[in-house]
């Protein structure tokens, strides 16, 4: 009996010593309160507008070429060989616009990373520091789906905002 009691006591002590501490934060909420994010949003929008504006003349020219082709085709002014040649030119022009669109998307992704990565890295470092300083085993992001219950006392969002000097 004494051996069983000793084993139970040792097991309960080892479970207590290995207690895990979990926390969470809503990264989307934290990011929405960081002033640098608003500036990055504004800079990204201005960059996107400049890229779109640069491509507008090409889109307008393509639309005019398509319209001219449709008018000539409906009037019957194009021989089959001319119509085929015009269609090939329009297809080539359309491919150029698609390549331009893909280039714009890539440039926006790169600019977004350039603007937001330093902010995200700063918050990530703070979360890791808070986790280490407060002995958290894991810290979850509640902005991701899949959490059924998160007690308010373990929400570290306010602590992260405090470390950022925003509260």
N, C-alpha and C positions, 0 to 999 in steps of 0.2 A: 504494500500500500504506500509506503514512504517513497519507494522508487517511482511509482506512477505519479504521485503528487509532485515530485521533483521534476520529472520529465514535463508534465503539464506546465509547471511554473517556468521552466527554461524555455519552452516553446512560446508561451505568452510573452515573456520578456523579449525574445528574439523578434516576434512580430511587432512589438512596440518600438523596438530599436530600429526596425526597418520601415517605419511608417512613412508613407509617401505623401508628399504635399503637392497638390495640383492647383493651378490657377488658370485663368483665361482672360482674354481681352477681345474686344471687337475692333480689329485693325481698321476696318472701314470708318468706324466712328472716330477713332483716334486720328486717322488721316484727315477726316473732314474738319478737324479743329486745328490743324497745323497750317499757319499762314503761308508757309513756303509752298504748300500744295496749291493754294489759290493762285499764287504767282506762276507756278509751273503750268497750271491749267490755262491761264491767260497767254503765256508765252507759246504754248503748244497750239492754241487756237489761232494766234496771229501767224505762226509759221504755216499752219494748214491753209489759212486764207491766202497767204502769199503764193503757196504752191498751186492752189486752185486757180488763182488769178492768172498765173503764168501759163496755165494750160487752156484757159478759156478761148484765146484766139484760135487754137488748133481745133477745138471742139466746134466752134462757130464755123470755121472754114469747112470742116467735114460735113456739118449739117447742110451748108449751102451746096456743097458738091452733090450730096445725096438728093437734095431737092431739085437741083438742075438736071440731074440724071433722070429723076422721075418725070419731070415735065417733058423732057426731050423724048423719053421712052413712050409716054402716053400720047404724044403728038405723032409718034411714028417716025420721027426724024433720024433714028439711029438704025443703021444696018446691023444685022445680027453680030457681025465681027466687031463693029464699033461698040455695041452694047456689052459684049463679052469683055472687051478691053476696058471699058469704063467700070464694069463690075469688079474686075481684077484690081484696078486702081483703088476703088473704094474699099475693097477688102484689105488691101495693103495699108491704106490710110487708117482703117479701123484697127488693124493689128498694131500699128504704131501708137494709137491712142490707148489701147489696152496695155501695151508695154509702159507707156507713160503713167497710167493709172497704178500699175503695179510698183513702179518706181516711187511714186508719191506715197503709197502705202508703206513701203520699206523705209523711206525717209522719215515718215511720221513715227514708225515704231522705234527707229534709232533715236530720234529726238526725244520721244517719250522716255526711253530708257536713260538717256543722258540727263534729263530733267528730274525724273522721279527716283532713280536708283540711289543718289546720295541721301535723299529724305528717308527712303525705306531702310537703307543701311543704318542710318542714325537711330531710327526707332528700333530696328532689330538689335542693335548693340545695347540700347537701353533696356529692352526686354530681357536680354541675356544677363545683363548686370543685375537687374531687379531679381531675376530668378536665382542667380548665384547668391546675392546678398541676403535673400529671404528664404533660402533653402528649399526652393521649389524643385520638385522632381521633373515636372513637365508644365508647360504653359501652352494652352490651346488658343486657337483663334476662333471665336464664336461667330464670326461673320461667315464662316464656312458652314454649310448645312450638315446635319447629322447629330447635333447635340440635343439630348432629351431633357437634361436638367443641369443647370449651372447655378449654384448658390451665389447670391449677390456678394457675399463676403469675400469670395475668391476672384472677383473681377479686378484685374490689375490696370484697367484703362485709366482710371483716375491717377494712379501712381505713375504711369508712363507720362501722362499729360503734365503732372507735377514736375517730373524730371526734365521735361521739355520747357518748363517755365511757363506753361499755359494755364495753370490753375493756382 
